[in-house]
Amino acid sequence: MAKVKICGNTNEEDALFASIKGADYLGFIIEVKSSVDSITREKARALIKRLPLEAEAVYVTTETSPSKIVEIAKYVHPACIQLHGTVTLDSIKQIRKGLPKIKLIKTIPIESKQAIALAKKFAHHVDFLLLDSKAKGKAGGTGTTHDWSISAKIVKGAGKKVFLAGGLNPQNVKAAIRSVKPYAVDVNSGVKRSPRSRTSRHQRKDKKKIGSFIRGAR
C-alpha cells in the first residue's frame, strides 16, 4: 500500500471527488506560469477551505524566494509545501522559520544517478522527498516515467519518506510501487480526461481514472 497524492487540482468537484475516493494529499499548483494547472492564491485558498480534514492540501510552487513562499502559504493555509526549482538549503531554513508547522516536500529531478547525491543533500532538511522525471528541460510535470531503479535506491538510502511521481497512471502504478516501494505516489496528467492534450488550461480530471489509480495504489 502507498499513500496517494492527486496533483494539479483546479476545481472543487475534482478535489472533493479525489478526497472522497481516498486521496491522502491534494496538490494545488499556485501562481506557476509554466503550468497549465496553475491557479491563483485566492482560488487555492477557497478550494483548500472546502477540503475534508482527511485530505492534506499541498501548495506546489516553483518560487525560490522564501519570503514570497511564506507569504502565499500563510494566505492559503496548506498542510505541506512542495518545493520545485533551485531552492537552496538556506532558503529552506528561512521557510522553516517562517512556517514551523507546515511540512516541506523537496522535489528531486531524476535524470541520472546524480539524483541520489542530491536527494541525500536535502533529505535532512525537509519532511519528504518527491522524485519526478526530468525531461526536455523540465524538472517535473513531464508526464513521462524515469529510471525507477534510481528512485528505488533513493527510497532505500535517503532515510526519508518519498513520494514517487513522473508519468504514473492507473496502468503502471502497481508496478511502480512494487519497483520503488515509495511512501506515496503522485499523479496529475495520468488521471486527466485527455492526458495527451497538456496545452489546454484547467483540464478536468477523469473520475474513473482517479478511482482506478487509488485502487491500484492500495
C-alpha positions in Angstrom: 0.0 0.0 0.0 1.1 3.6 -0.7 -0.4 6.9 0.1 -1.9 8.8 -2.8 -1.4 12.4 -3.9 -3.6 13.8 -6.7 -2.0 16.9 -8.0 -3.0 19.8 -10.3 -6.5 20.3 -8.8 -8.2 23.3 -10.3 -11.8 23.0 -9.2 -13.9 21.9 -6.2 -15.6 19.0 -7.9 -12.3 17.2 -8.8 -10.7 17.9 -5.4 -13.7 16.7 -3.4 -14.1 13.6 -5.5 -10.5 12.6 -5.1 -10.7 13.1 -1.3 -13.9 11.0 -1.1 -12.2 8.2 -3.1 -9.4 8.2 -0.6 -6.7 10.5 -1.8 -4.4 11.4 1.1 -2.9 14.5 -0.4 -4.3 17.0 -2.9 -1.9 19.2 -4.8 -2.6 22.8 -5.8 -0.2 24.5 -8.2 -0.2 28.1 -7.3 1.0 31.0 -9.4 3.2 28.9 -11.6 3.1 30.5 -15.1 4.6 27.5 -16.8 1.9 25.1 -15.6 -1.4 24.6 -17.4 -2.9 23.7 -14.0 -1.8 26.9 -12.2 -4.4 28.7 -10.1 -4.4 31.9 -8.2 -3.8 32.0 -4.4 -7.3 33.2 -4.0 -8.8 30.2 -5.7 -6.4 27.9 -3.9 -7.5 29.3 -0.5 -11.2 28.8 -1.4 -10.6 25.2 -2.5 -8.5 24.3 0.5 -11.1 25.6 2.9 -13.6 23.1 1.4 -11.4 20.0 1.8 -12.3 17.4 4.4 -9.8 17.0 7.3 -8.6 13.6 6.0 -7.0 15.1 2.9 -3.9 17.2 3.3 -3.5 20.2 1.0 -0.2 20.6 -0.8 0.9 24.0 -2.1 3.1 23.3 -5.1 5.4 26.1 -6.2 8.5 26.8 -8.4 9.0 30.1 -6.4 12.5 30.4 -5.0 12.0 33.5 -2.7 11.5 32.3 0.9 9.5 35.4 1.8 7.1 35.0 -1.1 6.6 31.3 -0.4 5.9 32.1 3.3 3.5 34.9 2.2 1.4 32.7 -0.1 1.4 29.8 2.4 0.1 32.0 5.2 -2.7 33.1 2.9 -3.8 29.7 1.5 -3.2 27.6 4.7 -1.8 24.3 3.2 -0.6 21.3 5.3 2.5 20.9 3.1 4.6 22.9 0.6 6.1 21.1 -2.4 9.3 23.0 -3.5 10.4 22.8 -7.1 13.3 24.6 -8.7 16.6 25.7 -7.3 15.6 26.3 -3.7 18.7 26.4 -1.5 19.3 24.9 1.9 19.4 28.4 3.3 16.1 29.2 1.8 14.6 26.1 3.3 15.8 27.1 6.7 14.1 30.5 6.2 10.9 28.9 5.2 11.1 26.6 8.2 11.5 29.6 10.5 8.5 31.4 9.0 6.3 28.3 8.8 7.3 25.9 11.6 4.1 23.9 11.5 4.0 23.2 7.7 5.6 20.1 6.3 8.1 20.6 3.4 8.4 18.4 0.4 11.5 18.8 -1.8 11.2 17.7 -5.4 14.3 15.9 -6.8 14.5 15.7 -10.6 15.5 12.2 -11.7 17.7 12.2 -14.9 20.7 10.2 -13.8 22.4 8.6 -10.8 23.5 12.1 -9.7 20.0 12.5 -8.3 21.0 10.1 -5.4 23.5 12.6 -4.0 21.1 15.5 -4.5 18.4 13.6 -2.6 20.8 12.9 0.3 21.7 16.6 0.4 18.2 17.7 1.0 16.9 14.7 3.0 17.8 16.0 6.4 16.2 19.4 5.9 12.7 18.5 4.7 9.9 16.2 5.8 9.6 14.4 2.4 11.3 14.0 -0.9 9.4 13.8 -4.2 11.1 12.1 -7.1 9.9 13.4 -10.5 11.1 12.9 -14.1 13.4 15.4 -15.7 12.9 15.5 -19.5 13.0 18.1 -22.3 14.5 20.6 -19.9 11.6 20.3 -17.4 12.3 19.1 -13.9 8.8 17.8 -13.2 5.4 17.8 -14.7 6.6 16.0 -17.8 4.1 13.2 -17.8 6.9 10.7 -18.5 8.4 8.0 -16.4 12.1 7.8 -15.4 14.5 5.1 -14.3 12.7 3.6 -11.3 15.9 1.8 -10.2 17.4 5.2 -9.3 14.3 6.1 -7.3 14.4 2.7 -5.5 18.0 3.5 -4.4 16.9 6.8 -3.0 14.0 5.3 -1.1 16.3 2.7 0.4 19.1 5.0 1.3 17.8 8.6 1.9 16.3 7.9 5.3 13.3 10.0 4.4 9.7 9.3 3.2 9.5 9.5 -0.6 6.7 10.4 -3.0 7.1 8.9 -6.5 5.9 11.0 -9.4 6.5 11.1 -13.2 4.3 9.5 -15.8 2.3 7.4 -13.3 -1.2 6.3 -14.3 -3.8 3.6 -13.4 -2.0 1.1 -15.7 1.5 1.4 -14.2 1.0 2.4 -10.6 1.1 -1.1 -9.2 4.4 -1.9 -11.0 5.8 1.4 -9.8 5.0 0.7 -6.2 6.5 -2.8 -6.5 9.7 -1.5 -8.0 10.3 1.6 -5.9 8.4 1.0 -2.6 7.6 4.6 -2.1 5.7 6.1 0.8 3.3 7.8 -1.6 2.6 8.0 -5.4 1.8 11.3 -7.1 -0.3 11.7 -10.3 -1.6 14.6 -12.4 -1.8 14.1 -16.1 -2.3 10.3 -15.7 -5.8 10.9 -14.3 -6.8 13.7 -16.7 -9.6 13.2 -19.2 -7.2 13.6 -22.1 -3.7 13.5 -20.8 -2.1 13.9 -24.2 -3.7 17.4 -24.5 -1.5 19.1 -21.9 -1.7 22.6 -23.6 -5.4 23.3 -22.6 -5.6 25.1 -19.3 -7.5 23.7 -16.3 -8.3 20.3 -17.8 -10.7 18.3 -15.8 -9.8 15.0 -14.1 -11.3 11.7 -15.1 -13.3 10.2 -12.2 -12.8 6.6 -13.4 -9.1 7.1 -13.7 -8.9 8.6 -10.2 -10.7 5.7 -8.7 -8.7 3.2 -10.6 -5.4 4.9 -9.7 -6.2 4.9 -6.0 -7.3 1.3 -6.0 -4.1 0.4 -7.8 -2.0 2.1 -5.1 -3.8 0.1 -2.4 
